[in-house]
Amino acid sequence: MLLEYLLREDCNFVSVDWSVLAAGDKETVAVNNVPVAGTATGSFVDYLISQGSPINSFHLIGFSMGVRRNFINTSQFINMT
């Protein structure tokens, strides 16, 4: 996915690897850690915005539980606008 973005535009690409938080033999471990990963990611994006990055320049993409993590990020953005 990174290569596809860079072929189309000059951009910054941040990938979040939350595999440590999602590891375990039960899905509930990952489900319980979605808010942790989402809050940490949202805090990082909040920092980037506080440094001058426009809020409309972010594209949050997630797969499977990563989508749920992005909803947590998005709820933080909604409170900012």
CNS distance restraints for C-alpha pairs under 8 A (distance, minus, plus):
assign (resid   1 and name CA) (resid   5 and name CA) 6.54 0.50 0.50
assign (resid   2 and name CA) (resid   6 and name CA) 6.30 0.50 0.50
assign (resid   2 and name CA) (resid  13 and name CA) 6.80 0.50 0.50
assign (resid   3 and name CA) (resid   7 and name CA) 6.04 0.50 0.50
assign (resid   4 and name CA) (resid   8 and name CA) 6.55 0.50 0.50
assign (resid   5 and name CA) (resid   9 and name CA) 6.17 0.50 0.50
assign (resid   5 and name CA) (resid  10 and name CA) 7.98 0.50 0.50
assign (resid   5 and name CA) (resid  11 and name CA) 7.49 0.50 0.50
assign (resid   6 and name CA) (resid  10 and name CA) 5.88 0.50 0.50
assign (resid   6 and name CA) (resid  11 and name CA) 6.59 0.50 0.50
assign (resid  16 and name CA) (resid  41 and name CA) 7.52 0.50 0.50
assign (resid  18 and name CA) (resid  22 and name CA) 6.35 0.50 0.50
assign (resid  18 and name CA) (resid  37 and name CA) 6.51 0.50 0.50
assign (resid  19 and name CA) (resid  23 and name CA) 5.86 0.50 0.50
assign (resid  21 and name CA) (resid  29 and name CA) 7.56 0.50 0.50
assign (resid  21 and name CA) (resid  30 and name CA) 6.27 0.50 0.50
assign (resid  21 and name CA) (resid  33 and name CA) 5.86 0.50 0.50
assign (resid  21 and name CA) (resid  37 and name CA) 7.50 0.50 0.50
assign (resid  22 and name CA) (resid  27 and name CA) 7.96 0.50 0.50
assign (resid  22 and name CA) (resid  29 and name CA) 6.24 0.50 0.50
assign (resid  22 and name CA) (resid  30 and name CA) 3.99 0.50 0.50
assign (resid  22 and name CA) (resid  31 and name CA) 7.63 0.50 0.50
assign (resid  22 and name CA) (resid  33 and name CA) 6.72 0.50 0.50
assign (resid  22 and name CA) (resid  34 and name CA) 7.99 0.50 0.50
assign (resid  23 and name CA) (resid  29 and name CA) 7.05 0.50 0.50
assign (resid  23 and name CA) (resid  30 and name CA) 6.62 0.50 0.50
assign (resid  24 and name CA) (resid  29 and name CA) 6.16 0.50 0.50
assign (resid  24 and name CA) (resid  30 and name CA) 7.47 0.50 0.50
assign (resid  25 and name CA) (resid  29 and name CA) 7.85 0.50 0.50
assign (resid  26 and name CA) (resid  30 and name CA) 7.66 0.50 0.50
assign (resid  27 and name CA) (resid  31 and name CA) 6.28 0.50 0.50
assign (resid  28 and name CA) (resid  32 and name CA) 5.86 0.50 0.50
assign (resid  29 and name CA) (resid  33 and name CA) 6.38 0.50 0.50
assign (resid  30 and name CA) (resid  34 and name CA) 6.30 0.50 0.50
assign (resid  31 and name CA) (resid  65 and name CA) 7.62 0.50 0.50
assign (resid  32 and name CA) (resid  36 and name CA) 7.99 0.50 0.50
assign (resid  33 and name CA) (resid  37 and name CA) 6.34 0.50 0.50
assign (resid  34 and name CA) (resid  38 and name CA) 5.96 0.50 0.50
assign (resid  34 and name CA) (resid  65 and name CA) 7.29 0.50 0.50
assign (resid  34 and name CA) (resid  66 and name CA) 7.83 0.50 0.50
assign (resid  34 and name CA) (resid  68 and name CA) 7.01 0.50 0.50
assign (resid  34 and name CA) (resid  69 and name CA) 5.43 0.50 0.50
assign (resid  35 and name CA) (resid  39 and name CA) 5.85 0.50 0.50
assign (resid  35 and name CA) (resid  69 and name CA) 6.56 0.50 0.50
assign (resid  35 and name CA) (resid  72 and name CA) 6.78 0.50 0.50
assign (resid  36 and name CA) (resid  40 and name CA) 6.23 0.50 0.50
assign (resid  37 and name CA) (resid  41 and name CA) 6.09 0.50 0.50
assign (resid  37 and name CA) (resid  69 and name CA) 6.59 0.50 0.50
assign (resid  38 and name CA) (resid  42 and name CA) 5.90 0.50 0.50
assign (resid  38 and name CA) (resid  69 and name CA) 4.58 0.50 0.50
assign (resid  38 and name CA) (resid  70 and name CA) 6.32 0.50 0.50
assign (resid  38 and name CA) (resid  71 and name CA) 7.84 0.50 0.50
assign (resid  38 and name CA) (resid  72 and name CA) 5.35 0.50 0.50
assign (resid  38 and name CA) (resid  73 and name CA) 5.64 0.50 0.50
assign (resid  39 and name CA) (resid  43 and name CA) 6.02 0.50 0.50
assign (resid  39 and name CA) (resid  72 and name CA) 6.74 0.50 0.50
assign (resid  39 and name CA) (resid  73 and name CA) 6.64 0.50 0.50
assign (resid  40 and name CA) (resid  44 and name CA) 6.38 0.50 0.50
assign (resid  41 and name CA) (resid  45 and name CA) 6.34 0.50 0.50
assign (resid  41 and name CA) (resid  73 and name CA) 6.85 0.50 0.50
assign (resid  42 and name CA) (resid  46 and name CA) 6.00 0.50 0.50
assign (resid  42 and name CA) (resid  72 and name CA) 7.48 0.50 0.50
assign (resid  42 and name CA) (resid  73 and name CA) 4.68 0.50 0.50
assign (resid  42 and name CA) (resid  74 and name CA) 7.92 0.50 0.50
assign (resid  42 and name CA) (resid  76 and name CA) 6.78 0.50 0.50
assign (resid  43 and name CA) (resid  47 and name CA) 6.20 0.50 0.50
assign (resid  44 and name CA) (resid  48 and name CA) 6.40 0.50 0.50
assign (resid  45 and name CA) (resid  49 and name CA) 6.21 0.50 0.50
assign (resid  46 and name CA) (resid  50 and name CA) 6.13 0.50 0.50
assign (resid  47 and name CA) (resid  51 and name CA) 6.32 0.50 0.50
assign (resid  48 and name CA) (resid  52 and name CA) 6.68 0.50 0.50
assign (resid  48 and name CA) (resid  53 and name CA) 5.68 0.50 0.50
assign (resid  49 and name CA) (resid  53 and name CA) 4.51 0.50 0.50
assign (resid  49 and name CA) (resid  54 and name CA) 6.14 0.50 0.50
assign (resid  49 and name CA) (resid  55 and name CA) 6.36 0.50 0.50
assign (resid  53 and name CA) (resid  57 and name CA) 7.21 0.50 0.50
assign (resid  54 and name CA) (resid  58 and name CA) 7.82 0.50 0.50
assign (resid  55 and name CA) (resid  77 and name CA) 7.92 0.50 0.50
assign (resid  60 and name CA) (resid  70 and name CA) 6.41 0.50 0.50
assign (resid  61 and name CA) (resid  66 and name CA) 7.76 0.50 0.50
assign (resid  61 and name CA) (resid  67 and name CA) 6.97 0.50 0.50
assign (resid  61 and name CA) (resid  70 and name CA) 7.30 0.50 0.50
assign (resid  62 and name CA) (resid  66 and name CA) 4.31 0.50 0.50
assign (resid  62 and name CA) (resid  67 and name CA) 4.28 0.50 0.50
assign (resid  62 and name CA) (resid  68 and name CA) 7.78 0.50 0.50
assign (resid  62 and name CA) (resid  69 and name CA) 7.61 0.50 0.50
assign (resid  62 and name CA) (resid  70 and name CA) 6.60 0.50 0.50
assign (resid  63 and name CA) (resid  67 and name CA) 5.37 0.50 0.50
assign (resid  64 and name CA) (resid  68 and name CA) 7.50 0.50 0.50
assign (resid  65 and name CA) (resid  69 and name CA) 6.41 0.50 0.50
assign (resid  66 and name CA) (resid  70 and name CA) 6.28 0.50 0.50
assign (resid  67 and name CA) (resid  71 and name CA) 6.54 0.50 0.50
assign (resid  68 and name CA) (resid  72 and name CA) 6.86 0.50 0.50
assign (resid  69 and name CA) (resid  73 and name CA) 6.67 0.50 0.50
assign (resid  70 and name CA) (resid  74 and name CA) 6.01 0.50 0.50
assign (resid  71 and name CA) (resid  75 and name CA) 6.14 0.50 0.50
assign (resid  72 and name CA) (resid  76 and name CA) 6.64 0.50 0.50
assign (resid  73 and name CA) (resid  77 and name CA) 6.61 0.50 0.50
assign (resid  74 and name CA) (resid  78 and name CA) 6.21 0.50 0.50
assign (resid  75 and name CA) (resid  79 and name CA) 6.55 0.50 0.50
assign (resid  76 and name CA) (resid  80 and name CA) 6.71 0.50 0.50
assign (resid  77 and name CA) (resid  81 and name CA) 6.56 0.50 0.50
